Amino acid sequence: MTNYKLIIRYDGTGYRGWEHQPGEDKTIQGKLETAVIRMLNPSGVGTGDSLGSFEGEIPDIISAGRTDGGVSAEGMCANVKLDTSLTCLQIRDSLNRNLPDDICVINVEKAGDRFHARYNATGKTYRYTCYAGELKPVFERKYVYELGSMPDIAAMKKAAGLIIGEHDFTSFCGNPRMKKSCVRCVDRIDIDEKEGFISFTYHGNGFLQYMVRIMTGTLIEVGLGKRTPESVSEILEAKDRAAAGFTAPARGLKLVSVDYD
């Protein structure tokens, strides 16, 4: 078995998230599993999304993270161990032939046996996009969160500066049953505006469930004058999800890239 590293791009707005779910075919992992099985068993599976009479072991496709329903990715990393004589280019092209148009494997390469897309990741970059322009964002509407008015960019940048660093991010975690440590390091938050589009770019060593969306919702509330920039410090100290802002909608979020040493 050879361990392969995959870089995957997908439009997640029509999916229930990355993780395979029994009886649910609208997941990224599920579509990739089907594509891999079709590649390895071209005459032994059904049509459409059906695997037909396939009774073999479904390959374990491990991702760098489990993006939520509606979240997209430019460069999700995953690994899978396969027994095949196909070249990396042939694997890429075969998978893409068997994937829907909103999922694309952009690169395949051989990795070491011990490479693990999740456990070996050292950092991730996410970008959240809002729109506050005067005209409707016709072509981008599925991928942005529309604001009613232009927020105070300077105030949001000031608040973001207080988020940067290593903190206990319990207040920004959407999982109330989280039992593991919520300490993470966010080392960069860039906020930029161009022609009504506002992008929030986050880089850190790891992110909790809904963390980026809750940070974005909180910064938006600062920008709209619903809370002060200084309140971010109090939110972090509270270690209480109720202290932070709303969870921004999934459609504006995209995983940009994953770091490895």
Secondary structure, 3 states (H helix, E strand, C coil): CEEEEEEEEECHHHCCECCCECCECCCHHHHHHHHHHHHHCCCCCCCCCCCCCCCCCCCCCEECCCCECCCEEEEEEEEEEECCCCCHHHHHHHHHHCCCCCEEEEEEEEECCCCCCCCCEEEEEEEEEEECCCCCCCCCHHHCEECCCCCCHHHHHHHHHHHCEEEECHHHCCCCCCCCCCEEEEEEEEEEEECCEEEEEEEECCCCCCHHHHHHHHHHHHHCCCCCCCHHHHHHHHCCHHHCCCCCCHHHEEEEEEEEC
